[in-house]
Amino acid sequence: MPPPAHQLPLQENGIVATSGYCRKCKVIHGLPMGRAQYHCQELIHHFQQNETIDLDFDKESTVTGRAERQLSTDYLFGRARGKMFGVLECLDTEGTTVIIRAFSGQYNGEWSVAGWAPPLFDLTEFKNTNNPVERQIKALGTQMEGLEHGSEEWRTLRQMRRSMSRQLMKDLHGLYQLHNFRDQVVSLSKAYAGENGIPTGTGDCCAPKLLNHAARMRLTPVSIAEFYWGLDNKSNTRHHGRFYPSCREKCQPILGYLLCGAQESDKGERAANKGYTGGNDIR
């Protein structure tokens, strides 16, 4: 059980783990790491003990002692490399602590896993939009492999593939529905406050998933923490077992919108001034 807030080291209590500029309020909204870090440690212990992201699996109490292969943490130490994981501490309307967990992007090809925050889009709509076009794009790539590199036909197919990819990304972005704590829902393009185009993967990281789910559940966020688990990434910017703030490129441009309204409730203030009394998980 995590310790009460007043027992946490000051440097951890004050770290702003996620933040973003809100165009409506014209301020930067943020959340501290706080007790969420201790809930992350509990999650890390589960990974180490059970070697799976299946939150209901317990190796010691399971007859076979083996979890579903699709959800094994071995995936994070192979060719796919590691992944960010996050925990959001919230309060419900009764003041009870609720814990939400998320992983970035897909896990071993799965967008939706029981016990983890869902993506920001309807999965059926996403598959219906993505899969047919993705097959066409791959078919064009196969055709290009049989042509002389740089030939006129090769360049034509390359341009077609690029155009299809850009349009597909635009169509997929249109499926994202972002909820904030003012009961507002907008598309990804309307929530995005960056100066350049929307990067691939925006909205798929832990913090957006966590905050979006909390807003939909009418919870009040109190603290958030994110850590990396698995082989270091290829760019060597993420290392196994280390904590990181929400990313600047993809997360910060939408976090201001997602956090808008969260600080207007006094529940977050009450949480910071009372001891931890236990709570519920979103499963």
Phi, psi and omega in degrees: 000129180298150179286163176300159184301323185289348179265354179285146174302141184300322183294329178282321181298329187263354182294129174272107186274335179212141182199162177190153181280130179260118181290333179288312183272345182058038176219168175265119175270147179205168176227142177279167176287313173046219183288346179301330179298322180289327175291328174296320178298324176296321179293319177300319178299320178298317178299314183293321184283320190247347176057041179203157174264004174290109187287344180266355184273134176228110185302323185287334183253005180260136185299311183283334181073012182231134178270171177301128186301323182301331184255010180294143176285354173302329179305327184281352182244019177248211184296330181288341182065190189281185186207152174278142175232148182220155178228134178243124175268129183228170170237140174272186185292343178266359181085013179272139180289135177232136182248130176242143180235152180211153169241153181283142176060220177262157172247108179052043178088358182253126175278328187241123177227134182304134179091356181240149181301138182281168175291174184271015181222163174284124188295323179295315178298321180298313181295319180294329179278317188279312193298314180297318181289322179299322178294321178295319180296317178294324178296320177297320178298321178295319177298320181296327180296334180269003181249160176291127182300126178090356178291166182299317180294322179297317180293324179296314179294323178296319179294320177299316181296318178297316181296318179295321180294317179296317180292322179297317180297320178296318179294320180293319178300329180291345180276341183288132178239115185257123179256137173242187188269015170253013183064030177259148178226124180223169177281168180299319182295327179283330180279335187288125184249015179282164182275329182259189179294163182286119180293151175301134179094357178297131181093354182259356181283174185297308186302312177300319178298314183296311184291320179299316181293319179298318180296318179295328180273000181059044176259160177253118180288141182243314180208160183213145177213146181225141179222161181255136181227124179124190179300140177306146181289165186296329180277358177062032178256352178230131185234144185307127174083001183263150177269145180220150172286167177301144187293149184282322189286313187257330186269309186306322180296344179244348184291329177300316177294313184297327181274350185299127180096344183293326185273358180282340178276149178272001182293323178296322178294320179295322182296323182289342185250009179232160178286159178290129184243019181087176181180198185240157173258150169272111181241000000 
